[in-house]
Amino acid sequence: MRIAIGTRKGLWTARGDDSGWAVSQPIRTMAEFASVAWMPRGDGRPPRLLVGARSWFWGPSVLTSDDDGATWSEPESGAIAFPADAGVAVERIWNLTPDPREEDVVWAGCEPHSLWRSVDGGGHFELNSALWEHPHRPEWHPGAGGAAIHTIVPRADGSVLVAMSTGGVYRSADGASGWVPANRGIRVDFQPEEYPEFNQCVHRIAVDGVDGSLVYAQNHGGVYRSKDSGDSWQFISAGLPKDFGFVVLAHPTKGGTAWVVPIDPETMFPPEGRLRLWRTDDAGDTWREVGQGLPDDHYASVLRDAAHVIEHDDDAAIAFGTRNGCVFASLDGGTTFSEVVSGLPDVLSVRISA
Amino acid sequence: MSDAPGKVTVRLPHALAEHVGGARELTLDIDGPSSLADILDHLRRTAPAVGRRVQDETGAIRTFVNVYVGDDECRTLEGLDTTVQPGTVLYVIPSVAGGCG
Protein backbone atom coordinates (compact mmCIF):
# COMPACT_ATOMS: atom_id res chain seq x y z
CA MET A 1 0.00 0.00 0.00
CA ARG A 2 1.03 3.59 -0.60
CA ILE A 3 0.05 6.58 1.51
CA ALA A 4 0.63 10.19 0.49
CA ILE A 5 0.76 12.61 3.41
CA GLY A 6 0.48 16.35 2.80
CA THR A 7 1.24 18.62 5.73
CA ARG A 8 1.43 22.29 6.58
CA LYS A 9 5.13 22.09 5.84
CA GLY A 10 6.18 19.31 3.54
CA LEU A 11 5.09 16.11 1.87
CA TRP A 12 5.80 12.51 2.84
CA THR A 13 4.99 9.13 1.35
CA ALA A 14 4.74 5.76 3.07
CA ARG A 15 4.89 2.22 1.70
CA GLY A 16 3.92 -0.84 3.65
CA ASP A 17 1.20 -2.98 5.17
CA ASP A 18 0.19 -4.44 8.51
CA SER A 19 3.72 -5.68 9.09
CA GLY A 20 5.08 -2.14 9.05
CA TRP A 21 5.44 1.10 7.14
CA ALA A 22 8.48 2.69 5.56
CA VAL A 23 8.11 6.46 5.58
CA SER A 24 10.03 8.66 3.15
CA GLN A 25 12.24 11.58 4.01
CA PRO A 26 10.41 14.92 3.77
CA ILE A 27 9.78 15.96 0.19
CA ARG A 28 9.64 19.63 -0.81
CA THR A 29 9.55 21.06 2.69
CA MET A 30 9.09 24.73 1.81
CA ALA A 31 5.42 24.43 0.94
CA GLU A 32 2.14 23.28 2.38
CA PHE A 33 0.25 20.44 0.71
CA ALA A 34 -3.47 20.94 1.17
CA SER A 35 -4.30 18.25 -1.38
CA VAL A 36 -2.75 15.00 -2.55
CA ALA A 37 -4.10 12.29 -4.85
CA TRP A 38 -3.08 9.01 -6.45
CA MET A 39 -4.25 8.59 -10.03
CA PRO A 40 -4.23 4.98 -11.26
CA ARG A 41 -2.32 4.27 -14.46
CA GLY A 42 -2.59 1.09 -16.44
CA ASP A 43 -0.03 -1.41 -17.67
CA GLY A 44 1.36 -2.17 -14.23
CA ARG A 45 2.78 1.31 -13.82
CA PRO A 46 2.79 2.92 -10.38
CA PRO A 47 0.02 5.42 -9.76
CA ARG A 48 0.64 9.08 -10.54
CA LEU A 49 1.00 11.22 -7.42
CA LEU A 50 -0.59 14.66 -7.74
CA VAL A 51 -0.15 17.37 -5.13
CA GLY A 52 -1.65 20.78 -4.59
CA ALA A 53 1.23 22.74 -3.11
CA ARG A 54 1.42 26.30 -1.88
CA SER A 55 4.68 28.08 -1.26
CA TRP A 56 4.28 30.97 1.14
CA PHE A 57 6.51 32.98 -1.18
CA TRP A 58 5.87 31.73 -4.69
CA GLY A 59 2.19 30.78 -4.69
CA PRO A 60 0.22 27.62 -5.52
CA SER A 61 1.17 24.83 -7.92
CA VAL A 62 -0.07 21.43 -9.04
CA LEU A 63 2.82 19.01 -9.45
CA THR A 64 2.82 15.40 -10.59
CA SER A 65 5.19 12.51 -10.00
CA ASP A 66 5.16 9.11 -11.69
CA ASP A 67 7.85 7.63 -9.44
CA ASP A 68 6.46 8.01 -5.92
CA GLY A 69 7.85 11.49 -5.45
CA ALA A 70 11.42 10.98 -6.63
CA THR A 71 10.99 13.40 -9.54
CA TRP A 72 8.30 15.96 -10.32
CA SER A 73 6.73 17.60 -13.34
CA GLU A 74 4.97 20.90 -13.75
CA PRO A 75 4.30 22.95 -16.89
CA GLU A 76 6.42 26.10 -17.05
CA SER A 77 3.36 28.30 -17.12
CA GLY A 78 1.75 26.37 -14.29
CA ALA A 79 -1.11 23.91 -14.30
CA ILE A 80 -3.84 26.07 -12.83
CA ALA A 81 -4.55 29.79 -13.09
CA PHE A 82 -7.57 32.00 -13.59
CA PRO A 83 -8.00 33.66 -16.97
CA ALA A 84 -6.70 37.23 -17.04
CA ASP A 85 -10.17 38.75 -17.12
CA ALA A 86 -11.29 36.98 -13.93
CA GLY A 87 -9.50 39.53 -11.77
CA VAL A 88 -8.63 37.00 -9.06
CA ALA A 89 -5.83 34.56 -8.38
CA VAL A 90 -5.82 30.96 -7.18
CA GLU A 91 -4.97 31.05 -3.51
CA ARG A 92 -4.95 27.39 -2.58
CA ILE A 93 -5.65 24.03 -4.19
CA TRP A 94 -7.89 22.38 -1.64
CA ASN A 95 -8.78 19.15 -3.38
CA LEU A 96 -7.57 16.97 -6.24
CA THR A 97 -9.91 14.17 -7.33
CA PRO A 98 -9.03 11.77 -10.15
CA ASP A 99 -12.22 10.89 -12.03
CA PRO A 100 -12.83 7.14 -11.80
CA ARG A 101 -14.97 7.30 -14.94
CA GLU A 102 -12.38 8.67 -17.37
CA GLU A 103 -8.69 8.00 -17.70
CA ASP A 104 -6.46 11.05 -17.18
CA VAL A 105 -9.33 13.25 -15.97
CA VAL A 106 -8.65 15.04 -12.68
CA TRP A 107 -10.83 17.56 -10.88
CA ALA A 108 -9.56 20.33 -8.62
CA GLY A 109 -11.39 22.40 -6.04
CA CYS A 110 -9.74 25.71 -5.19
CA GLU A 111 -9.89 28.87 -3.17
CA PRO A 112 -11.55 31.18 -4.07
CA HIS A 113 -14.61 28.96 -4.68
CA SER A 114 -13.81 27.42 -8.04
CA LEU A 115 -13.95 24.05 -9.77
CA TRP A 116 -11.42 22.94 -12.35
CA ARG A 117 -10.97 19.93 -14.64
CA SER A 118 -7.91 18.47 -16.32
CA VAL A 119 -8.05 15.96 -19.16
CA ASP A 120 -4.30 15.34 -19.27
CA GLY A 121 -3.68 13.84 -15.86
CA GLY A 122 -3.15 17.11 -14.04
CA GLY A 123 -0.95 18.95 -16.51
CA HIS A 124 -3.43 21.71 -17.25
CA PHE A 125 -6.76 22.60 -15.63
CA GLU A 126 -9.71 24.48 -17.12
CA LEU A 127 -12.06 26.53 -14.99
CA ASN A 128 -15.66 25.32 -14.80
CA SER A 129 -17.22 28.53 -16.02
CA ALA A 130 -20.82 27.57 -15.23
CA LEU A 131 -20.10 27.22 -11.52
CA TRP A 132 -17.75 30.23 -11.52
CA GLU A 133 -20.51 32.38 -13.04
CA HIS A 134 -23.25 30.93 -10.81
CA PRO A 135 -25.54 33.69 -9.53
CA HIS A 136 -25.14 32.38 -5.98
CA ARG A 137 -21.35 32.81 -5.97
CA PRO A 138 -21.32 36.37 -4.57
CA GLU A 139 -23.26 35.02 -1.58
CA TRP A 140 -20.91 32.13 -0.82
CA HIS A 141 -18.67 32.96 2.10
CA PRO A 142 -15.39 31.65 3.43
CA GLY A 143 -15.57 29.14 6.24
CA ALA A 144 -12.92 29.27 8.92
CA GLY A 145 -10.44 27.67 6.57
CA GLY A 146 -11.19 29.77 3.51
CA ALA A 147 -13.58 30.10 0.56
CA ALA A 148 -13.09 26.73 -1.01
CA ILE A 149 -14.67 23.98 -3.02
CA HIS A 150 -13.27 21.10 -1.01
CA THR A 151 -15.13 17.96 -2.06
CA ILE A 152 -15.77 16.72 -5.61
CA VAL A 153 -17.70 13.54 -6.35
CA PRO A 154 -17.90 12.41 -9.98
CA ARG A 155 -20.71 9.83 -10.13
CA ALA A 156 -21.36 6.89 -12.40
CA ASP A 157 -24.48 8.50 -13.91
CA GLY A 158 -22.40 11.36 -15.31
CA SER A 159 -23.39 13.85 -12.66
CA VAL A 160 -21.00 15.59 -10.30
CA LEU A 161 -21.54 16.73 -6.73
CA VAL A 162 -19.39 19.41 -5.15
CA ALA A 163 -19.33 20.72 -1.59
CA MET A 164 -17.98 24.02 -0.40
CA SER A 165 -17.51 25.98 2.77
CA THR A 166 -19.66 27.87 3.06
CA GLY A 167 -21.97 27.43 0.15
CA GLY A 168 -23.23 23.92 0.66
CA VAL A 169 -23.70 21.10 -1.82
CA TYR A 170 -24.30 21.69 -5.54
CA ARG A 171 -25.05 19.15 -8.26
CA SER A 172 -24.72 19.19 -12.03
CA ALA A 173 -26.22 16.49 -14.25
CA ASP A 174 -23.23 16.57 -16.58
CA GLY A 175 -20.53 18.14 -14.43
CA ALA A 176 -20.30 21.10 -16.75
CA SER A 177 -23.48 23.15 -16.48
CA GLY A 178 -26.77 23.50 -14.65
CA TRP A 179 -25.40 23.59 -11.11
CA VAL A 180 -28.23 23.50 -8.57
CA PRO A 181 -28.02 23.71 -4.78
CA ALA A 182 -28.77 20.42 -3.02
CA ASN A 183 -29.15 21.27 0.66
CA ARG A 184 -32.84 20.91 1.53
CA GLY A 185 -33.18 19.65 5.08
CA ILE A 186 -29.71 20.64 6.29
CA ARG A 187 -30.06 23.03 9.20
CA VAL A 188 -27.66 25.87 9.92
CA ASP A 189 -27.21 27.46 13.33
CA PHE A 190 -25.14 30.48 12.35
CA GLN A 191 -27.84 32.66 10.80
CA PRO A 192 -31.52 33.43 11.50
CA GLU A 193 -32.84 31.40 8.55
CA GLU A 194 -32.33 27.81 9.67
CA TYR A 195 -32.99 26.05 6.37
CA PRO A 196 -31.60 28.24 3.57
CA GLU A 197 -31.45 27.07 -0.03
CA PHE A 198 -27.64 27.27 0.12
CA ASN A 199 -24.73 28.49 2.27
CA GLN A 200 -24.68 25.49 4.58
CA CYS A 201 -21.26 24.88 6.12
CA VAL A 202 -20.69 21.39 4.80
CA HIS A 203 -17.38 19.87 5.82
CA ARG A 204 -17.31 16.83 3.56
CA ILE A 205 -19.61 14.56 1.56
CA ALA A 206 -19.27 10.94 0.44
CA VAL A 207 -21.37 8.78 -1.87
CA ASP A 208 -22.32 5.24 -0.89
CA GLY A 209 -20.24 2.56 -2.58
CA VAL A 210 -23.27 0.62 -3.86
CA ASP A 211 -26.22 3.01 -4.06
CA GLY A 212 -25.10 6.07 -5.99
CA SER A 213 -28.09 8.10 -4.87
CA LEU A 214 -27.20 7.63 -1.16
CA VAL A 215 -25.00 10.52 0.00
CA TYR A 216 -23.57 11.26 3.43
CA ALA A 217 -22.61 14.74 4.65
CA GLN A 218 -20.63 15.79 7.69
CA ASN A 219 -21.75 19.34 8.30
CA HIS A 220 -20.65 21.97 10.76
CA GLY A 221 -23.77 21.10 12.73
CA GLY A 222 -24.63 17.46 12.25
CA VAL A 223 -24.26 14.38 10.12
CA TYR A 224 -26.85 14.00 7.35
CA ARG A 225 -27.93 11.47 4.75
CA SER A 226 -29.64 11.91 1.42
CA LYS A 227 -31.34 9.04 -0.38
CA ASP A 228 -32.05 11.09 -3.49
CA SER A 229 -28.67 12.43 -4.59
CA GLY A 230 -28.92 15.51 -2.42
CA ASP A 231 -32.49 16.59 -3.20
CA SER A 232 -33.39 16.17 0.47
CA TRP A 233 -31.44 15.34 3.61
CA GLN A 234 -32.16 13.66 6.92
CA PHE A 235 -30.34 14.22 10.20
CA ILE A 236 -28.57 10.99 11.22
CA SER A 237 -26.46 12.09 14.18
CA ALA A 238 -28.38 10.16 16.86
CA GLY A 239 -26.00 7.83 18.66
CA LEU A 240 -22.81 9.75 17.91
CA PRO A 241 -20.82 11.22 20.82
CA LYS A 242 -20.61 14.52 18.91
CA ASP A 243 -22.27 15.52 15.66
CA PHE A 244 -19.40 17.83 14.70
CA GLY A 245 -16.41 16.74 12.70
CA PHE A 246 -14.75 17.11 9.35
CA VAL A 247 -14.57 13.60 7.94
CA VAL A 248 -17.09 11.25 6.39
CA LEU A 249 -16.00 8.19 4.42
CA ALA A 250 -18.22 5.70 2.56
CA HIS A 251 -17.24 2.06 2.17
CA PRO A 252 -16.27 1.46 -1.47
CA THR A 253 -18.15 -1.84 -1.77
CA LYS A 254 -20.47 -2.32 1.23
CA GLY A 255 -23.72 -0.42 0.85
CA GLY A 256 -24.89 1.52 3.88
CA THR A 257 -21.47 1.47 5.55
CA ALA A 258 -19.76 4.74 6.37
CA TRP A 259 -17.49 6.27 9.01
CA VAL A 260 -17.19 9.65 10.69
CA VAL A 261 -14.59 10.99 13.11
CA PRO A 262 -16.48 12.92 15.81
CA ILE A 263 -14.79 16.05 17.14
CA ASP A 264 -15.85 18.20 20.09
CA PRO A 265 -16.60 21.63 18.57
CA GLU A 266 -15.76 23.36 21.86
CA THR A 267 -12.21 21.99 22.04
CA MET A 268 -11.55 20.71 18.51
CA PHE A 269 -10.32 17.50 20.15
CA PRO A 270 -11.85 14.02 19.93
CA PRO A 271 -14.51 13.65 22.65
CA GLU A 272 -12.74 12.93 25.96
CA GLY A 273 -9.51 12.55 23.99
CA ARG A 274 -10.62 9.21 22.51
CA LEU A 275 -9.58 9.29 18.88
CA ARG A 276 -12.05 6.94 17.20
CA LEU A 277 -14.04 6.36 14.08
CA TRP A 278 -17.76 5.77 14.37
CA ARG A 279 -19.22 3.33 11.89
CA THR A 280 -22.68 2.79 10.52
CA ASP A 281 -23.79 -0.28 8.58
CA ASP A 282 -27.35 0.88 8.07
CA ALA A 283 -26.85 4.21 6.31
CA GLY A 284 -26.76 6.20 9.51
CA ASP A 285 -29.67 4.72 11.47
CA THR A 286 -27.22 3.46 14.10
CA TRP A 287 -23.55 4.02 14.88
CA ARG A 288 -20.87 2.15 16.80
CA GLU A 289 -17.37 3.06 17.86
CA VAL A 290 -14.50 1.33 16.03
CA GLY A 291 -10.77 1.74 15.89
CA GLN A 292 -8.93 -0.66 18.15
CA GLY A 293 -5.36 0.55 18.45
CA LEU A 294 -6.18 4.24 18.26
CA PRO A 295 -5.11 6.38 21.22
CA ASP A 296 -7.31 7.22 24.22
CA ASP A 297 -5.52 10.46 25.01
CA HIS A 298 -5.22 12.29 21.73
CA TYR A 299 -5.71 16.04 21.65
CA ALA A 300 -5.81 17.03 18.00
CA SER A 301 -8.40 17.09 15.25
CA VAL A 302 -8.64 15.28 11.92
CA LEU A 303 -9.21 17.55 8.91
CA ARG A 304 -11.55 16.85 6.01
CA ASP A 305 -9.01 15.89 3.39
CA ALA A 306 -6.78 14.04 5.84
CA ALA A 307 -8.75 10.78 5.63
CA HIS A 308 -9.28 8.33 2.80
CA VAL A 309 -10.71 4.88 2.16
CA ILE A 310 -10.18 2.43 -0.71
CA GLU A 311 -11.28 -1.11 -1.46
CA HIS A 312 -8.87 -3.69 -0.06
CA ASP A 313 -9.10 -7.50 0.29
CA ASP A 314 -12.92 -7.59 -0.06
CA ASP A 315 -13.14 -4.93 2.61
CA ALA A 316 -11.55 -1.50 2.96
CA ALA A 317 -8.26 0.16 3.81
CA ILE A 318 -8.45 3.46 5.66
CA ALA A 319 -5.75 5.98 6.41
CA PHE A 320 -6.03 9.29 8.23
CA GLY A 321 -3.80 11.96 9.70
CA THR A 322 -4.12 14.36 12.60
CA ARG A 323 -3.27 17.98 13.25
CA ASN A 324 -0.49 16.91 15.60
CA GLY A 325 1.30 15.01 12.87
CA CYS A 326 0.23 11.38 13.34
CA VAL A 327 -0.99 9.07 10.60
CA PHE A 328 -2.89 5.85 11.28
CA ALA A 329 -3.94 3.08 8.90
CA SER A 330 -6.33 0.17 8.95
CA LEU A 331 -6.35 -2.66 6.45
CA ASP A 332 -9.41 -4.40 7.93
CA GLY A 333 -12.18 -1.91 7.32
CA GLY A 334 -11.44 0.24 10.33
CA THR A 335 -11.65 -2.44 12.98
CA THR A 336 -8.00 -2.10 13.99
CA PHE A 337 -5.45 0.61 13.29
CA SER A 338 -1.71 0.89 13.50
CA GLU A 339 0.42 4.01 13.57
CA VAL A 340 2.16 4.75 10.29
CA VAL A 341 4.15 7.74 11.51
CA SER A 342 4.11 10.44 14.18
CA GLY A 343 5.96 13.68 14.69
CA LEU A 344 5.10 15.25 11.34
CA PRO A 345 3.74 18.77 10.93
CA ASP A 346 -0.01 19.41 10.90
CA VAL A 347 -1.47 16.81 8.50
CA LEU A 348 -3.72 18.43 5.88
CA SER A 349 -4.23 15.68 3.31
CA VAL A 350 -3.95 11.89 3.16
CA ARG A 351 -4.60 9.52 0.28
CA ILE A 352 -4.04 5.78 0.15
CA SER A 353 -3.46 3.59 -2.90
CA ALA A 354 -2.78 -0.02 -3.67
CA MET B 1 18.14 60.03 -19.16
CA SER B 2 18.09 58.35 -22.54
CA ASP B 3 15.17 56.94 -24.48
CA ALA B 4 17.52 54.55 -26.27
CA PRO B 5 16.92 50.80 -26.13
CA GLY B 6 18.97 48.92 -23.59
CA LYS B 7 18.93 46.08 -21.13
CA VAL B 8 17.89 45.44 -17.56
CA THR B 9 19.27 42.70 -15.38
CA VAL B 10 17.03 40.65 -13.10
CA ARG B 11 18.85 38.94 -10.25
CA LEU B 12 17.13 35.87 -8.87
CA PRO B 13 17.23 34.01 -5.56
CA HIS B 14 18.31 30.39 -5.53
CA ALA B 15 14.70 29.19 -5.27
CA LEU B 16 13.85 30.77 -8.62
CA ALA B 17 17.15 30.06 -10.34
CA GLU B 18 16.28 26.36 -10.35
CA HIS B 19 13.48 27.17 -12.80
CA VAL B 20 15.86 28.70 -15.37
CA GLY B 21 18.59 26.11 -15.39
CA GLY B 22 20.36 27.54 -12.36
CA ALA B 23 20.89 31.05 -13.80
CA ARG B 24 21.09 33.62 -11.02
CA GLU B 25 20.41 36.50 -13.37
CA LEU B 26 18.47 37.14 -16.53
CA THR B 27 19.01 39.95 -19.01
CA LEU B 28 15.99 41.49 -20.71
CA ASP B 29 16.00 43.87 -23.68
CA ILE B 30 13.84 46.97 -23.31
CA ASP B 31 12.98 49.69 -25.81
CA GLY B 32 13.89 52.50 -23.43
CA PRO B 33 12.59 53.62 -20.07
CA SER B 34 9.82 51.16 -19.19
CA SER B 35 7.35 50.57 -16.42
CA LEU B 36 8.11 47.79 -13.97
CA ALA B 37 4.80 46.21 -15.06
CA ASP B 38 6.05 45.99 -18.65
CA ILE B 39 9.34 44.50 -17.55
CA LEU B 40 7.61 41.87 -15.41
CA ASP B 41 5.36 41.06 -18.39
CA HIS B 42 8.53 40.59 -20.39
CA LEU B 43 9.93 38.36 -17.63
CA ARG B 44 6.76 36.29 -17.68
CA ARG B 45 7.07 35.74 -21.43
CA THR B 46 10.78 35.00 -21.26
CA ALA B 47 10.76 32.81 -18.17
CA PRO B 48 7.17 31.89 -17.30
CA ALA B 49 8.14 29.59 -14.44
CA VAL B 50 9.85 32.56 -12.77
CA GLY B 51 7.33 35.20 -13.76
CA ARG B 52 4.31 33.44 -12.28
CA ARG B 53 6.13 33.02 -9.00
CA VAL B 54 6.85 36.73 -8.80
CA GLN B 55 3.34 37.83 -9.82
CA ASP B 56 -0.01 36.10 -9.52
CA GLU B 57 -2.34 35.87 -12.51
CA THR B 58 -3.88 39.28 -11.75
CA GLY B 59 -0.45 40.84 -12.15
CA ALA B 60 -0.01 41.61 -8.46
CA ILE B 61 3.43 41.01 -7.00
CA ARG B 62 3.03 38.17 -4.49
CA THR B 63 2.71 39.26 -0.88
CA PHE B 64 6.01 37.84 0.34
CA VAL B 65 8.03 38.68 -2.75
CA ASN B 66 9.99 41.92 -2.97
CA VAL B 67 11.17 43.43 -6.24
CA TYR B 68 13.94 45.97 -5.80
CA VAL B 69 14.58 48.54 -8.51
CA GLY B 70 18.19 49.28 -7.77
CA ASP B 71 18.30 49.86 -4.03
CA ASP B 72 14.61 50.52 -3.50
CA GLU B 73 11.80 48.00 -3.08
CA CYS B 74 9.21 48.87 -5.72
CA ARG B 75 6.41 49.30 -3.18
CA THR B 76 8.30 52.26 -1.73
CA LEU B 77 8.44 53.79 -5.22
CA GLU B 78 5.46 53.69 -7.54
CA GLY B 79 4.91 49.96 -7.48
CA LEU B 80 4.30 48.48 -10.90
CA ASP B 81 4.18 52.00 -12.35
CA THR B 82 7.78 52.63 -11.36
CA THR B 83 9.85 53.72 -14.36
CA VAL B 84 12.90 51.55 -14.92
CA GLN B 85 15.82 52.94 -16.91
CA PRO B 86 17.97 50.81 -19.21
CA GLY B 87 20.95 49.51 -17.29
CA THR B 88 19.02 49.09 -14.05
CA VAL B 89 19.47 45.97 -11.94
CA LEU B 90 16.30 44.46 -10.50
CA TYR B 91 16.50 42.11 -7.52
CA VAL B 92 13.80 39.55 -6.70
CA ILE B 93 14.11 38.78 -3.00
CA PRO B 94 11.73 36.75 -0.84
CA SER B 95 10.62 38.43 2.37
CA VAL B 96 12.00 37.55 5.74
CA ALA B 97 8.85 35.73 6.79
CA GLY B 98 9.84 32.55 8.54
CA GLY B 99 8.26 33.26 11.89
CA CYS B 100 5.33 30.90 11.47
CA GLY B 101 7.62 27.85 11.37
Interface residues (C-beta under 8 A of the other chain):
Chain A: K9 M30 S55 W56 F57 W58 G59 E74 E76 S77 G78 A81 F82 P83 A84 A86 G87 V88 A89 V90
Chain B: A15 L16 H19 P48 A49 R52 R53 D56 E57 T58 A60 R62 F64 V65 P94 S95 A97 C100 G101
